[in-house]
Amino acid sequence: MITGTSSTGTIDDAELSGRDMTPARRIMARADELARHSAMDGGIERVYLSPEHAEVDALAADWMREAGLATRQDASGARVGRLEGSRPGLPALILGSHLDTVPDAGRYDGPLGVLLAIEVARRIRESGRTLPFALETYAFAEEEGVRFGATLLCSRALAGTWTEDLWDLRDADGVSLRQAFTSFGLDPARVGEAARFTADPGDSEAGEKGVVGYLEAHIEQGPLLEAADRPLGVVTTIAGARRMDITVTGEARHAGGTPYPRRRDALVGAAEAVVAIERIGRDRDVIATVGRLHVEPGGVNVVPGQVVFSLDLRAETDEKRDAAWEEIRATMTEICTRRGLELGVDQFHEARSVTCAPWLADAVAAGIRTATGSDEEPMRIWSRAGHDAMAVADMCDIAMMFIRCHDGISHAPDESVLEADVAVALDAYEAAVWKLADQYGA
């Protein structure tokens, strides 16, 4: 077992078998520095195209230059660093993650992957060896979707899937995405220039627009690695999600004057449906979450006439997710019919699941074995959360490496990783890149 503490503690260097901890300490210190750039007093919040976005973009640019990378801001606002391969202008292997956050966030969800990518590029440059492809680091600026309600905007721009309807999105202050773009110094008409395409590493025609593949390192945001006493894991798939509002309509009547046989209580029916949703999720090994519930008319002495509640449904595959939804819908229909209620469903989001490319995932697994010095097969995990890799998968093959986080806590101030795990992750990430280089060299 590798032991250690968060950035505020100490580690047992003997247990690290002489591993160089300097880069890991630098990563932890930089995560702390990023955390100081926040729109929230006493917490962390950084949203797209905000002053805080500009501040951390400048830091990332400085760190990329310090690591020996050429750097630029792409047309969507993402920060890009580039290390040339064996000759200039080759297609790139991209290492990326995001610097934006949810409100009252932790400091590692996203930024850890960006910082690890920069350190990998530094190590490869300092090795004196060249790669058969360029290496690029991406610091995406809008993964969480907090400001405009649309996720993965920068990674969608990279993949060429930005759509014109996005420009009309508005934040809580009524500022449109188009206005925010212009205020930030970006040109809405040029967002298409952020797009790249899949190419072979030696394709002389592809040039710098070509992409070999995409790797992302990210905290697990779950407890599986910690429970298995593993510092790292290989992602198999990223969950596809469906989100909807479900409306149960009955009849609002006086609570005192309406006997039970005459009641069409929308809240009792909705409550029965929510319990059934949890049962179906457990039975089918899918993630089914009711996150909000609104009751009308809301009087303490009124039988509820209508309830609207949300459902977030995700699974390892779209087939499992959709089969669970069919059972949920049938069960809710039975409940409403039996109770004399009406059922309405409004789906407002659907994202397909994404499978990590075996050739890239195998390189990540090989990197983990190299870093841990173990022949044991690394733990394979499907991601219950969404990531930039989901959007990038529309452009090229992707893979991900998960890093253990304490108790699986994420999207919260108590988010925590071990410095020792960061050191092992850096070794594994670098080893994965060299593994891919050897494959292309052969």
N, C-alpha and C positions, 0 to 999 in steps of 0.2 A: 504493500500500500504506500502511495506517495502522500505525505502529510504536509501541512502548511497552514497558513492563515490568510486572511484578507490583507489588503495593502497597509493596514494599520498595525499588523502584528509581525511576528518573526517566524522563521522556518528552521527546520532541522536540516542543515546543509549536508550532514553525513548521510541522511536518508536519500538525498538527491544524487548520490554517487558522483560527485564532482561536477554536476551539470552547471554550466555558466548561467548564473541567475541575473546577470546585469541587464540583458534585454528584457527579461520578465519584470524586473523592478522598474525599468523605464516605462514599460507598457502600463503598469499599475499607476505610476506617478502621472502619466499622461491622461489616463482615465479620470484621475482625480482632478486634473487641470480642466478637462472638458466639462466636468460636473460643475465647475464654478461659473460656467456660461449658461445662464438660465433666466427665463422670464418670470420665474416663480420665486418668491421669497421663502427661504427655508426648504426648498425642494428643487427638483430638476424638471424643467420643461423647455424644449427647443422645438419650434415648429418651422415648417417650410417657408422660405423667403422672408424670414424675420431677421432682426438685428443679431439675434443669437446664432442663427444659421450663418450669417456673414462672419461672425467672430470665430466659430469653430472651423469654418472653411479656411480662414486665414491660418489658423493653427495647423490644420492638416496639410496645407500647402507648404508651410515652413518645414514640417516634419518630413514630408516627401522629398523636398529639396535637400534637407540635411542627410537623408538616406541615399542621395545620389540620383534621384529621379528627376526627369523633366516633368513639369506639372502644368496643368491647365484646368480651367473650369469649362465643362461642356455646356451645350446649349440649353440644358434643363436645370443647371445649377449644381450638378454633381462635380466633385473634385476628383481629378484623374491624375495619377502619376504613371510614368512610363520608363521602363528600363529596356533598352534595345537588346536584341538577341545577337546571334552570331554575325548578322549584318543588319544595317538599318532598314526599317520599313516592313519588317515581317509581321504577319498576323500575331495577335496577342493571346496569351492565357491571362484571364482576368481573375483577380482576387478581390472580393468586395464585401461590403456590408454598409450600414447606415449610421448617420450621426444624429438624426432627429429622434425625438422621444415622445412618449405619452406624458400626460400631466403627472407630476409627483413620481417620476420614474426612478429606476435604478441607474447605475452608471456603466453597466456592461452590456446591456441589450443593444447590439449594434456596434457601438464604439469599440468593443473588444475585438471584433472581427476586422475593423478598419486598421486598428493599431497592430494587430498580428500581421496583416498583409504588408504593411510598411516595413516591419522588422524582417519579414521573409525576403522582401526585395533588397533590403540593406545587406543581409547575409549573402545573398547570391551575388550581388555586386562585389562585395568584399572578398568573395572566394576566388576571384580571378578567372573563374570558368564562365563560359558563355552558354546560353540556352539556344536550342534550335527554333525558338519563337521569342517574341517580345514578352515581357511580363508587365502587366498593368495593375495598379491598385485603384479601386473605385471607392469613394466615400459618398454614398447616395445621401440625398437630403430629404427625401420624403418617402419613408416606408410605412410609417404608422397611420398616415391619413388623418391626423388630428385636426389640422387647420381647415381643410376643404372637404373632408369627408370621403375622399378617394385615396386609396392606398397605392403604394408602389409607383408613384408618379415618375421619379427619376429612372428607375429600372425599366419602366414601361417605355420611356423615351429611348433608352438604350436599345431595347428590343424592337423599336419601330412600331409599337402598338398604341402610341398616344393618339387620342381621338379628339376631333374638333369640339365635341360637346363638353369636354372638360373645361374649356375656357369660360363657360358661363357659371361654373361653380363659385359659390361665395362663402366667405368665412363668417364668423359670428358678428363681425362688425359691418357686414355687407360689402366687403372688398372682394371683387371678382379675382379669379386666378389670373386673368389677363392683366388686370391692373397691378396685382402683386408682382407679376413677372417684370413689368415695365419699371415699377418702382425699385426693384432689386437690381436693375441694370441689364436684364435679359431681354432679348427680342422675341416675342411670341412667334413671329414669322419664321424664325430660324430653328425652332425646337426640333424639327426633323433632322437637323444636322447631327443630333446626338445619336442617331440610329447607327447600328453596326450590323454585320452579317457573318455567318459561319464561313470559315475558310480553312483549308489545310495550312499547316505552319510554313511550308515552303512555297506557297502560292505567290509567285512574283506579281501577279495581277491584282491580288487582294489588297496589298499594302496595309497601311495602319488602320483601315476600316475593318479588316478581317479579324475574326475571333476564333481561337482554337477551342476554347471551352471556358467554363466559369466555375470557380470554387469559392465557397463561403464558409467561414468559421463563425460559430455563434454559440452562445450559452444555450444549454438544453431547454431551459424554461420548463423543466419537469424534474421529477425526483428519481428517474430510473437509473441513471449513471451512479448517483450517490448510493442508492440502495444496493447496487451491484458492486460497489467499491471499485469503480472504473473512472479514470480521469477523462477519458475521451470515448466517443462513439461515432459510428458511421451512419449517416442518414440514408434511409432506403427510399422513402417517398415523403412528400409534403402534402398534408391533408387538403382535400378539396372541400370547400364550405358552401352551404346554402343557408341564407338568412331570410327570415320572413316575419311578418306580423300576422298573428292569428286573432281573429275577432269572433267572440262568442256572444251572441245576442239573445236575450230573453225578454223579460218584461219587468220594468220598474214598478213596484207597488208598495203600499204601506206595510212596513214590517210587522206591525202589531195586528193588522186586520186581515192579513192574507194567510190562511192555513197552508200547511205544508203541501197537501195534494194539489193546491191551486198555484203553487209557486213555479215560476220559470226563472230560477236563480242563476244568472250568468256566472257569478263568481264561484258558486259551488261546482258548476260544470267545468269551469276553467281550472279550478283547483284539482278536480279529478283528472283532467287531461294532463296537467303538469306532472302529477305523480306517475301517470302512465308513461309519459315521455321519459322520465328518469328510469323507470323499469325497463323500457325497451332499449334505451341506450346502454344500460348495464348488460342486458341479455345478449345484445348484438355486438358488444365491444365497439361502440361508436360514441362520440362525444356529442351529447344532446343537452343544451343549456338554455334555460329560460332566464333571461337577464333583467327583464323589466316587465311590469304589469300595471295597467291603468284601468281603474274601475269607475264606471259612471252609473248613476249620478254622484255617488260617493257619500251619500248621507248615512249617518249612523243608524237611522231608523227607517231606511229604505232598502227593499230587496234590490240588489244590483241588477240593472237592466242590460248592461253591456260591459264586457271586459276585452281589452286588447293586450295581448302579451307577445313577446318576441321569442323566436326560436333560432338558436345558432346550432347547426348540425354539421358535423365534420367526421371524416373517417379516413382510414388508410387508403381506401379506393373509392372512386365515385360509385361503383356498383354496390358496395356495402352501405354507403351513405344513402343512396337512393332507395335501396330495399328497406332500410330502417324508416325512411320517410313514408313509404307506402303503408307500413304497419302503423306508424303514428297517425297518419291521415285516417286510416280505416278505424282505428280505435277512437279517435276524436269524433268521427262521424257517428259511431255507435253511441257514445256518451251523449252527444247532443240530441240524437233522435230519441233516445230513452227519456231524456229530461225535457223534451219539447223546446229545444234551443236551435238556433241557426248558427252555422259555421261558415266563416269566411277566411280565405288565405290570400295574403299579398306577399309574394316573394320579391325582395328588393335587391338581392345579391346572390350570385352564383359564381364560384371559381372552381375550375377543374383541379383534380389532384395532379401532382407532378411526380414522375418517377425519376430518381437520380440515375444518370447513365452508368452502367456497370463498369466501363473502362475507367471512368473518373473515380467512382466510388471505390474500386479496387485499389487505385493509387492512394487514396486516402487511407484505406485499411493498411496498405503496405507501409505508409508513413507512420501510422500509429504503432505498428509492430516494431519498426526501426527505433522509434523514440522511446518505447517502453522496454525494449530489449526482450520482448516476449514473442514466442511463436503462437501464442493463443489467439484465436480469431477475435478481432475487436467486436464489441457489442453493436448490433444493428438495431436502429430505432427509427420508427416513422414519426415525423414531426407533426405534432398536434397544432402547432402555430404556423402562421404564414411568414414568408421571408421574401426578400428581393429575388432570390433564386427562382421563385415561382414565375415572375415576370420575365426574367432573363431566359427561361426555358423556351419561350416562344422564338428565341433567336438561335440558341446553341445548346449543346449538352451541358448539364450542370451536375454538381455534387456538393455535399455539405459535410462538415465535421462538427459534432457537438462537443461542448466543453462542460464538464460538471459544474453545477451551481448549487449552492447550499439550499437544501430542502425544496428544490425546484422553484424557489420564489423568484418571480420576475414581474415587471411592470409595477414595482414597489420599491420604496427606499431601502428595504432590507436585502435587496439583490446582492449576492456576494459570491466571489470566486476565490480559489486558492492561488496564491502566487506560484506555488509549485506546479499546479495544473497548467497555468499559463506558460511556464517554462517548457513543460512537456508538449503542450499544444504547438508552441512555436517550432520545436524540433520536428514534430510530426508533419506540420504544414510544409516546412521547407523540404523534408524528405519526400513528401508527396509530389512536389514540383519537380524534384530531381528524378523521381521515378517516371514521371511523364516525359521529361527530357530524354531519358534513356530509351523509352519506348519509341519516341520520334527519331532519335539518333539511329536506332536499329532499322 
